[in-house]
Amino acid sequence: MAISVHTNQSALLALQNLNKTNDQLAGAQNRISTGLKISGPKDNASVWGIAQAQRADVGALGAVKMSLDRAQSIADVAMSAGETVSDLLLQMKEKVTAAMDPSLDTVARTALDSDYKALLRQIQQVVNDAEFDGANILDNSLGAGIRFLANADANSYVTLSAKNMNLGNTLISMTATSSITSATLATAISTQLGTSISRVNQALGDLGAQARQIETHNKFVTKLTDVLNSGIGNLVDADLAKESARLQALQVQQQLGAQALSIANAAPQIVLSLFKG
């Protein structure tokens, strides 16, 4: 290799190697600081694109889980209110059966009728109050029921059916003005009450099955989200133990590169010794 003061190929080569080491060192530091081996499309466009698509699905599943959480809460409130209604109907059964006794005097029968009507009012109050986040599936305000998101594409749903537990309707046939002031009236109410108890319990069974389905699907969405997050991590997360070892090696290479560049830059000074007298 010719000795020249204009071109120092050794220095140029040492500088190229040092710059390469500096770039690698910067990359290692970025991976350590972010915890990601692929933090942008510049690192690996195809893998970054796949990871971004999966992140979009994870975000969508977050919305699905929020919808299912709301469904669970609405179902829990409705189930609690429905169970209370069922218990009140059982209490009414006792009052109605007692009122069927033809030997009762007017005072006793009036007292039983007052208790019966108080239970009717309480049933309607429970139904009216069975609301969560503005949704009540027991008071006939939502028609057939509510649909909730079931997948990230928002094209599949789970349904929570409405059950009309208002007085004087399909499930509870007794009206708010019904009375048991006579044995005859009590006998007629007893038949309606028996049917109502059966229908309310069946409706609660349907609600329980739907609530269980929603709960199961909610757990699945949670697991699916965890799996997707794990998959994203497999694609883009950095191995920090490996990066730590690489960082130390690159720091040594950087120091050696700087030393080599210093030596190469000093080489042209040899020319001066050739011209000493």
QUIHUDA-V754783 format. One line per field, one symbol per residue. ss: DSSP state (@ for helix, = for strand, . for the rest). phi: phi as a letter, one per 30 degrees, with the letter a starting at -180 (. if undefined). Layout:
# QUIHUDA-V754783
ss: ???
phi: ???
This chain:
# QUIHUDA-V754783
ss: ........@@@@@@@@@@@@@@@@@@@@@@@@@@.=........@@@@@@@@@@@@@@@@@@@@@@@@@@@@@@@@@@@@@@@@@@@@@@@@@@@@@@@......@@@@@@@@@@@@@@@@@@@@@@@@..=..=.........=====.......=====.....=....=..........@@@@@@@@@@@@@@@@@@@@@@@@@@@@@@@@@@@@@@@@@@@@@@@@@@@@@@=..@@@@@@@@@@@@@@@@@@@@@@@@@@@@@@@@@@@...
phi: .dcbccbcdddddddddddddddddddddddddcicdbcadddaddddddddddddddddddddddddddddddddddddddddddddddddedddddddddddddddddddddddddddddedddddcdbbhicbccciccidkbcbdbbddhbbbcccddbdcddibedcddddcdbbdbddddddddddddddeddddddddddddddddddddddddddddddddddddddbddddddddddddddddddddddddddddddeddeedddcdd
